[in-house]
Amino acid sequence: MNPQEKVRRSVAAALLLCTGLNLLRSVAAEAGPARQDLERIAYAVAGAESSYGRNPAMWRPNLAGPQGPMQVSEKAANEWARENKIDNFQVDQLFDPKTNLEAGSWYLRRALDHWQSESEPLPFALAEYNAGASRVQRWVKGGGITTSQFLGNIDFPGTRKYVQSILDRYAFYKKRGRM
């Protein structure tokens, strides 16, 4: 890569980071104060998934896999569009930062709601976001499981590391206070 391309990519990455932060804040602000924790969790997910959108490859058309800073899958995006009654949704709309953050945050909120009966729903929701609901159901093994047992049951080292990484990031953002 020549020096001009490196500079262009660095500038693009910085713009994506600023855009992502501002969009996360605006999406959270539109939903009100109750969404503050979701904002922090979504920011932690975007950090783990795409270095907060700084990786320009997250924005290149690659319709075979997850898209954008929240790395939203086609299936999750279509569920989000259907639930929100978005007509004529196309997967390439995930390249719009606001759409990507809204779809990813919606999917994350849905996973959190699904695991709300757990004493600590966040690790279960993050595992679902990363590996899918059916795998998390397998790791739960019928219910009545502690968070520690659940984390020990995750047989995908990448998912276990992913969940722990986001939990650590989230704890940092929560302690720091503001985004």
N, C-alpha and C positions, 0 to 999 in steps of 0.2 A: 504494500500500500504506500503510495507516495505521500509526501508531507501535506500537500493540499487536501487530499482525501482524509487524512487523519484529523486535520483541523475542521473540515466540514462535518465529519462524524462527531467530533467532540462538541461542536456548537449544536448540532442536532440533538445530541444526548442531553445537553444542558437545557435546551428548550423543552424537551419532552419531560424532564424532571420537574421543571417549574410548572408546566402545563398540568402534569399529573397531580402535583401537590395542590394547586389551585382548584382543580376539578374535584378532587376528593373533598376539599373544604366546602366547595359550593354544593356538591351533592349532599353532604352531611348537613349543611346549614338549611337547605331546603326542607329537610326532614325534621329539623328541630333538635333540641338538646339531647333527647333520648338516643340520638344516633351517634353521639360522641364516641362511645366505645366501638361501634361498628367502624367508624372512621379510622380509629387507631388500628383495629384488626385488619381492615382492608389495606391500610398503608403498610403494615407488616407483611401482608400477603404479597402486595406489589413489590416490596423489597426482595422477598424470597424468590418470587417468580421471575422478575425481570430487572433487578437492580433499580427499582422505582421507575421503570420505563427508559432508563438511560441506555439500554442496549437497543440500538436502532433496528437490529434484526427482529425485535418484537413487533415492529410495525410493518415489516415487509409482507406482501401477500404470500402466504403459505397456507392455503386453505386446507391442507392435510392435517394440520395440528392446531393446538391452542393459539390464541391471538392476543396481542397487546400486553400491557403491563400487568393485568390480572390473569393473563393466560387463560382466557375463557374458551372453553371447548364449543364446538358447533352445537352439540346436543344441549348444553347449558344455555347457550345464547338463544336457541330456538324455544326452549322452555320459558325463558325470560320474556321473549317477544310475545309468545302466546298468552302468558299470564297477564302481561301488561297491554294486551290487545293492540300490538303494533303491527299494522297491516304491511304486507309485502316486505317483511324483514329479509335481508340478505346477509349472509355471514360476513361479507366484506365490510359491512357497516361496523364491525368490531374494530376496524382501524381508526374509527373516530374515537378519540380519547374519552370523551364524555360517555358515549355509548358503552365502551369497554368497561369503564369504571362503574357505571350504573348496573350493567349486566353482572359483572363480577361481584359487586356488593349485594345485589339481589340474591344471587346464588349462595353467597356466604351467609346472608341473613336466613335464608330458607334452611340451610344446614344447621345453623344455630337453633332455630325454632324446632327443628326435628329432634335435636338432642337435648332440649330444654329440661327434660325429666332427670337428666344426669346431674350429679352434684357439681360437676365441672363440665359443662357442655362444650367448651371451646376446643379441647383436644379432639373430641369426637367429630366436631364440625370441620376442623381443619383436615383431619384424615379423610373425611368424606370429600372435601373440596379437592384434595390432591389425588386420592386413589379411587373414589367412587363409593356410593352408598352400599352396594352389594358387598364390597370387600370389608367395609366397616362392620356390617352386620355379621360377617364371618368372624371378625376379630372380637366382637362383643360376645359371641358364643351363647346367645340366648338371654343375656341380661344379667342383672345382679352383679355387676363387675365394677371394681374400683378403677379410677383413672390410671393408677399405677399398673394394675393388672392389664388394662386395655393397652397401654403403651407397650408393655411387654409382649402382648399378643401380636403386635404389628410385625408381620414377617417380611415386610419390604423395608430394608434398611434406609432407603431413600425417603420413604414416607415418614418413618420414625424420626429421622434427622430433620425433615421438613417441618413436622409438627413442633418439635422442640425448638427449632430456630425461630419460628413465628411466635411461639409462647415467650421466648426470651426477648424478642423485639417488642412485642406487645407490652410486656412488663416494663421495659425501658421507656416506651412512649407514655405509658400510664403514669409512671413515676415522674417523668419530666413535666407532665401536665398538658402543655399545649403542643400542637403539631408544628 
